[in-house]
Amino acid sequence: MKISIKKGFAFGLTSGIITTLGLVVGLNAGTHSRAVVLGGILIIAIADALSDALGVHVSEESESQNTSKQIWESTFSAFVSKLVIALTFTIPVLLFSLDTAIVVSIFWGLGLIMAFSYYISRDKKTKASSVIAEHLIIAVLVIVATHYIGQWISSVF
């Protein structure tokens, strides 16, 4: 895989998982509404995918060694991977009760993080367990934080 595509894909995949998981868990904790959670996923899939793609685009432009083609490859792969990954979180919300969908989404997201972390560790020839642990800890911190923020907002408003 070309490095420019790989960069965008890695960014979009990771951001898509972490951002969408945080949103789903936080909105559920604050509203317990399937419509709100589903709407949040769809909004983040489009708005945040475009935002992240622009961020990758500007970041890649700031590095003087990238060609225009490489910049656009990174931009496009970041957008598509973020969009697709975020949209996969709609499936559990559509198929299961909301409580079950949240659990399924958490397992889905953490499973994707583990699989991609394993891939990264193999690609870089580093110890898989430490890479996976590092990424899972960050993901779990996001899940816990957004859950409590959602609960707090619900209790205040």
GIMOGI-V177793 format. One record per residue. N is the residue number from 1. RES is the residue in one small letter. PSI is psi as a letter, one per 40 degrees, with the letter a starting at -180 (NA if undefined). OMEGA is omega as a letter, one per 40 degrees, with the letter a starting at -180 (* if undefined). D_FIRST is the distance of its C-alpha to the first C-alpha in whole Angstrom. Layout:
n = <N & N>
res = <RES & RES>
psi = <PSI & PSI>
omega = <OMEGA & OMEGA>
d_first = <D_FIRST & D_FIRST>
//
This chain:
n = <1 & 2 & 3 & 4 & 5 & 6 & 7 & 8 & 9 & 10 & 11 & 12 & 13 & 14 & 15 & 16 & 17 & 18 & 19 & 20 & 21 & 22 & 23 & 24 & 25 & 26 & 27 & 28 & 29 & 30 & 31 & 32 & 33 & 34 & 35 & 36 & 37 & 38 & 39 & 40 & 41 & 42 & 43 & 44 & 45 & 46 & 47 & 48 & 49 & 50 & 51 & 52 & 53 & 54 & 55 & 56 & 57 & 58 & 59 & 60 & 61 & 62 & 63 & 64 & 65 & 66 & 67 & 68 & 69 & 70 & 71 & 72 & 73 & 74 & 75 & 76 & 77 & 78 & 79 & 80 & 81 & 82 & 83 & 84 & 85 & 86 & 87 & 88 & 89 & 90 & 91 & 92 & 93 & 94 & 95 & 96 & 97 & 98 & 99 & 100 & 101 & 102 & 103 & 104 & 105 & 106 & 107 & 108 & 109 & 110 & 111 & 112 & 113 & 114 & 115 & 116 & 117 & 118 & 119 & 120 & 121 & 122 & 123 & 124 & 125 & 126 & 127 & 128 & 129 & 130 & 131 & 132 & 133 & 134 & 135 & 136 & 137 & 138 & 139 & 140 & 141 & 142 & 143 & 144 & 145 & 146 & 147 & 148 & 149 & 150 & 151 & 152 & 153 & 154 & 155 & 156 & 157>
res = <m & k & i & s & i & k & k & g & f & a & f & g & l & t & s & g & i & i & t & t & l & g & l & v & v & g & l & n & a & g & t & h & s & r & a & v & v & l & g & g & i & l & i & i & a & i & a & d & a & l & s & d & a & l & g & v & h & v & s & e & e & s & e & s & q & n & t & s & k & q & i & w & e & s & t & f & s & a & f & v & s & k & l & v & i & a & l & t & f & t & i & p & v & l & l & f & s & l & d & t & a & i & v & v & s & i & f & w & g & l & g & l & i & m & a & f & s & y & y & i & s & r & d & k & k & t & k & a & s & s & v & i & a & e & h & l & i & i & a & v & l & v & i & v & a & t & h & y & i & g & q & w & i & s & s & v & f>
psi = <h & i & d & d & d & d & d & d & d & d & d & d & d & d & d & d & d & d & d & d & d & d & d & d & d & d & d & d & d & d & d & f & h & d & d & d & d & d & d & d & d & d & d & d & d & d & d & d & d & d & d & d & d & d & d & d & d & d & d & d & d & e & h & e & e & h & i & d & d & d & d & d & d & d & d & d & d & d & d & d & d & d & d & d & d & d & d & d & e & d & d & d & d & d & d & i & i & d & d & d & d & d & d & d & d & d & d & d & d & d & d & d & d & d & d & d & d & d & d & d & d & d & d & e & f & i & h & d & d & d & d & d & d & d & d & d & d & d & d & d & d & d & d & d & d & d & d & d & d & d & d & d & d & d & d & d & NA>
omega = <i & a & a & i & i & i & a & i & a & i & a & i & a & i & i & i & a & a & a & i & i & i & a & a & a & i & i & a & a & a & a & a & i & a & i & a & a & i & i & i & a & i & a & i & a & a & a & i & i & i & i & i & i & i & i & a & a & i & i & i & a & i & a & a & a & i & i & i & i & i & a & i & i & a & a & a & i & a & a & a & i & a & a & a & i & a & i & i & i & a & i & a & i & a & a & i & a & i & i & i & i & i & i & i & i & i & i & a & i & i & i & i & i & a & a & i & i & i & i & a & i & i & a & a & i & a & a & a & a & i & i & a & i & a & i & i & i & a & i & i & i & a & a & a & a & i & a & i & i & i & a & i & i & a & a & a & *>
d_first = <0 & 4 & 6 & 8 & 7 & 6 & 10 & 11 & 10 & 12 & 15 & 15 & 15 & 17 & 20 & 20 & 21 & 23 & 25 & 26 & 27 & 29 & 30 & 31 & 33 & 35 & 36 & 37 & 39 & 41 & 41 & 41 & 40 & 38 & 38 & 37 & 34 & 33 & 33 & 32 & 29 & 29 & 29 & 27 & 24 & 25 & 27 & 24 & 21 & 22 & 24 & 21 & 19 & 21 & 21 & 18 & 19 & 22 & 20 & 17 & 20 & 22 & 20 & 21 & 19 & 16 & 17 & 18 & 15 & 12 & 15 & 15 & 11 & 12 & 15 & 14 & 11 & 14 & 17 & 15 & 14 & 18 & 20 & 19 & 19 & 22 & 23 & 23 & 26 & 28 & 28 & 30 & 33 & 33 & 34 & 36 & 39 & 37 & 38 & 36 & 33 & 33 & 33 & 30 & 28 & 28 & 27 & 25 & 23 & 24 & 22 & 19 & 19 & 20 & 17 & 15 & 17 & 17 & 13 & 13 & 16 & 15 & 12 & 14 & 17 & 19 & 22 & 21 & 24 & 24 & 21 & 22 & 25 & 25 & 22 & 25 & 28 & 27 & 26 & 29 & 31 & 30 & 31 & 34 & 35 & 34 & 36 & 39 & 39 & 39 & 42 & 44 & 43 & 45 & 48 & 48 & 48>
//
